[in-house]
Amino acid sequence: MFLPSAVRLSRGVRGGVRGGVRRVHASSVLLEGRLNDMTPEDPAFMKRFGGAGAALPDFVEKWSPEMFRRCGVAGGVAASGALAAFGPSVPTLVGLGAVGAYWAIGLKDLAQERQALRRNFPVLCHLRYLAESVRPEIRQYFVESDMEAAPFSREHRSVAYQRAKGASDTLPLGTRRNVYEPGYEWANHSMWPTAVPEENTRVAMGDARNGCTQPYSAALLNVSGMSYGALSSNAVLALNHGAKLGGFYHNTGEGGISRFHREPGGDVVWNIGTGYFGCRTADGAFCEKMFADNARLPQVKMIEIKLSQGAKPAHGGLLPKEKITPEIAEARGLFGAALTQDCNSPACHSAFGNPCVRSPARAPWLVLSRLLLLTHSLTHSLTHSLTHSLTHSLTHSLL
């Protein structure tokens, strides 16, 4: 409010060094980016702030540790005089307490050496911190419109809140949007409207004619992959319960199938990444038996194989051992020595590799055999939705 967090020197630096912290005079700084590169000599700057060098109120420019001491002494004398003249009372005691707090905060600001703003503007700088702390609330409740903000506007958040509480989310006929704004979308009237077939609202996964024994009909919108651990247990429970109510699936994310994914009963897509969580051995390799056990769960409708680390390419992920709880260990299939070590998600798969790399360890025929073994386990142990056509496509592309 009083001093910008990002500043740029416009006419040099005035002042000296106090306690190893360089003091920058308030009249020599500009709000970076907020004044459109205006200088104190520009007419627009003078019109807005009343003249060159008047970007800040005078009392802010003149404030210093010496001014802090003067005001503190004056306040102490005034409070002591009031106490002597009127005796102990609520107003006089409040005044003494305010002066004491003023000195305590100011002296603490002067003594610390980590923040130049507090050292150069004792007590006064806390008004800026106070303004910064309430800035999001002021913007949300008084400045922001219903249509702006990211990633979701207030209008969209209100609809989500109303539906979560079972309240009505409908509005009377009409709109508060600017229908003439570029990008506005609408549905045109039709002389002969038609009904939308039910099959057009779902996506068929798997075909019985190609050997899939349990095809799945997925919704157009579903819950994307977010691991338990990154999300709390309550968040996972809520998402899966919503998937059950809405008739769509819930992607587990790379962190495996937790008890919180299974409890509500919603459809689950099991995401298997490079860490093979839920189907791994003690050393982190792929475990076919654990895979088959989890794949047979009635809630697991499909399996998604993440080929590489999307958010952490070339690095892989790392979960510190301090964050591994019993619930996370259960979901990820961690046991034994793995519970006392950092949990690593490698940058690439160990069960199969890149068929384009011509090396003895990753020869195309070896990669193909491993991938076929994995897909064979998927189709015959799971018998849910990884179809024969998918296996054929993968085999054809590798050959």
N, C-alpha and C positions, 0 to 999 in steps of 0.2 A: 504493500500500500504506500509506504513512504520511501522505501529503497528497493530498486529492482534486484532480482536475483541474478540476472544476466546483464552486465553493464559493459559499456564501451567508453573509453576516454574520448571526449570530444574537444577539449581545449587544454589538455594537460592535467597534471595532478598537483593539487595544492595540499600542503600539510606536511607532516613529518612522520617519523617512526616512533611509536609508543609501545614499549614492551615487546619489540620484535614484530609488531603488526603494523603494516603501512596503512595510513589513514587516507582515504580518497574523499575529497570534498564533495558534498552532495550536489553542488551546482555543476560538477564536471562529468556527470553521468547521464546517460539517456536510456530509456527503456528500449532494449534491443528488439527490433521487429515490431514493436507496438506503436511507434511514432512514424513508421514508414520512412525511416532514414532521414527525418527532419533534423535540422540543426537549430540552435537557439537563434540564429540570424534569419531563419526562414519566416516569412509573413504568417504562414499557417501555424507555426509553433508559437509565435508571439500572440496571435489571435486566440489560441487555445489556452495558453498559460499566462497571458498578461505581460509578456515582455521577455527579453533574452535573459537566460539564467534563472527564470522564475518557475522552473518545472516543479519545484517542491515548495511547500509553505516555508515562510521565513524561519519559524521556530525550529523546523527540522534542520535547515541549513546551519543555524547557529548552535545547534545542540552539540555538546562535547562533554567529556568527563568533568571539565571544570564547571560547565553550566549545570551538570547534574549535582555537583557538590553545593553550588550556590543555592539551587532550588531546594535541596535537602536541608541546608542550614536554615533557610527562610521558613520552610514548612515546620521544622522543629521549633523554631522560635515562636511561630504563630500558635502551634499546638500547646506549647508550654504556657504561653501567655493566656490562652483561653482557659487552660486548666487552673491557673492561678486566679483568674478573674471570676470564673463561674463555678469552680470547684468540680469535684468528680461528678460526671453525668454521662449519659449515653453519647451525646454528640462529641464531648471533649475526649472521651475514651476511644471513640471510633476514630477521631482525628489523630490521636497519638498512635493508634494501631496502624493507620494508613501510612504515617510518616515512618514508623518502624519497618513496615513491609517495604516501603520505597527504598530505604537505606539497605536493607538486607538483600533485595534483588539487585540493586545497583552495584553494591560492593562485590557480590558474587560475579556479576557480569565483568567487572574490571579485573577480577583476580584470574578468571579463566583465560586460556591462551589458544583455544581451539576455534573460536568464531570471532572474526574481526568486527562483524557488525555489532555484536554485543559489547565488545570492548570499546568501540568508538562511539556507540550510541546507547549507553546503559539505560535500562528501564524502557526507554522510548521504543527500542527495537521490538519489544514484546507486543506492542500494538500491531506491528506488521505480522508477527507470527500468529496473533489472534485472528487478524483478517484472513490470512492464508488458511487457517484451520476451518473457518466457516465458509470459505469460498465455494466449495462444491455444493453445499446446501443452499446458499444464496442463488447460485446459478440454476440449480434444479427446481427450486420452488418459485423463483421470481423472474428469472431471465430466460431460461430454456423454454422453447415452445413444445407443443405436444408432438410435433412432427420431426424435430431434429434430434440429434445425439446418436451415438454409435456404441455398440453394434445394434441396439434396439431403442426405438423411440419410446417416449412416455406412453403414447397411444398403444403400442404393442405390449409394453409391460402391463398396462392396465387390463388388457384383454387376458393376459396370462394369469394375473392375480384373480380376476373375476371367475375364470373357468376353474382355477384351482380351488376356489372357495364355494363352487357350485352356484354362484350368483349369475344373474343375467348379463350377457356380454353383447347384447344387441342394442342398437341405437335407432331412433326414429328415422324415417325416410329422409335422405339428404346426406350431405358430406361437408366436412370442414376443410377439405383439401382444395387446392387451386386446380380446377379441372382444365385450365388453359395453360398450365405450366408444362414446359417440354418434358417428355418422359411419362406423363400421366397415362395410365392404362385403364381401359374399360372394356366391357363386353357390348358389342353392337346388338341392336334388336334384329330379330329374324322373323320373316313372314311365316316360315315353317320350322319352328323349333323341334328338335328331336331329343329323345331320351338318350342318355349316355349309358352304354352297356356296362354291366358290372365288371366284366373282364377288362375293360379299359381303365378301371380304377386300381387294378392290381398288376403285379409283374410275376409271371410264372417262372419259377426256378426249378429246372429239371423236367425231364419228359420221360414218362413211363415207357414210351416206345424205344427209348435209347438205353433202357436198363435201370433207370432211377426208380427205386421201389417206394420212396416217400418224397414226391415233389412238394414244393412249398410255394404258396402264393403270398408274395410280399407286398406291403403297402408302398406307395410312391414316396412317402416321407417316413423316415425311421430315425432311431437314436444312433448317432455315429459312435465310433470307438473311443471310449474314455475309461481308463483302467481304474479298478478299485485300488485305493491308495492315493492316487491323484484326486479321486473323488471320495468323499466320506461314505460311511455305510448308509446313512440316511439318504444321501443323494442317490446312491445306487438303488436303494429300495424304492424311492419315489419314481425314478426313471423306469424301472422295470414294471412297477405297478401301473404306471401310465401306459406302458407298451401293451400290457394285458388289457386295459380298459379300451385303448384305441385300436387294437387289432394290428399293431405293427411290431417290428422286432427291435431288440436292444443289442447292439454290438458291445462285446465285453471289453474291447481294447486289448492291448498286448499283455495286460497283467493277469490273465487267466480268469477262470470261472470261480467266483467267490460264492459263499453261502448266501450273500445278499442278492446275487443275480438269480439264484434258484428259488428263494423263499416266496416272492410274490406270484410266481407262476407265469410270467410273460415269456414270449418267444425270445430265444437267445441265438445270436450269431457268435460263435467262438472265434476270436482273433488269435492266430498263432504267429508269433514273430520270431525273431532270431534267438530269443532267449528260451523258446519252447516252454513257456510257463504253463504248468498243468500237464505237460507231457515230456518231462525231462528227467535225466538221470542225475546222480549226485554231482557229476562233473559238468553238467550243463548240456549234454548231448540229447538227441531225440530219443524218447522212450516210447516204443510202439504199444506196450501194455497199458501204460497210463493214458496214452492217447485213446485207445480203444475203450477204456473204462469211462472217460469223460465224454467221448463221442456218442456213447449209447444213452446218455441222459435224455429223457423224453423232451426236455425243453430246448435242447440243441438242435435247431432246425437247419443250420448251415454252418460251414466252417470257412473262415477267411484266412488265407495265407498271406502275410505281409512279407513281400520279397526283400525289402531293405528298410533301413531306418529313415523314415521320412522327415521327422523333426530333428534328427541328430545324424545326418549323413557323415560317413567317414569316421565317426566317433563311436557310435553306439550309446546306449544309456547306462547309467550307473545309479543304483539305489543304495545309499549308505547303510551299513549294517545297523546303525543306530535307529533307523526308521523301519526296520523289519519287525512287524508285530506278529503275534501268532496267527491272526486272521490273514495277513498278507502272505505269510509263509504257507498257510494251508491252500490259499488260492493259487499260488505260483508253484506249488510242489517243491518247496525248499525243505530240506531235512538234513540232519547230521551236521557236518562241518559247514555246510552252506549257510546255516543260521548265524554263524559267527563271522561271516565274511561279507564284503560288499557284493550286492547282487548285480551282475553285469549282463547287459543286453548287447551282444556283439554287433558290429557294423554289418555283418553278412552271415548267411546261414552256414552251418556246418554239415547239415544233412545232404545238401546239394549245393552246387555252385554255378558259375557262369560257363555255359557250353562254348562260348567264343574264346575262352582262354585255353590256348594249346599248351598244356603242361601235363606231365605224367600223372600228377595228383588230381588234375581236374580234366582228364580226357573226356571228350564228348560222350563216349559210350558209357563211361563210369558215371558221369553226371546224369545221363539218361536213365541208367538203371536205378540210381538212387531216387530220382524223381518219380519213376514208375512205381518203385516200391512204396514211396510215400502215398502216391495217389491210389495205389491198390489197397493200402491200409485204409485210406479214406473211404473208398467206395464199398469195401466189403465189411469193415468193422463198423463204420458209421451207418451206412445204408440210409442216409438222410437226404443229402442234396448235392453232393459232388458227383456229377453224372459221368456216364461213359463218354458223352460228347466232349466234356471238358478235358478228360484224360486224352482223348484222341487228338484234340486241338493242341494240347501241350506237347504231345509226342511228335506231332507233325511239325510244329514250330521248331522243336529242338533238332529234329533230323534235317 
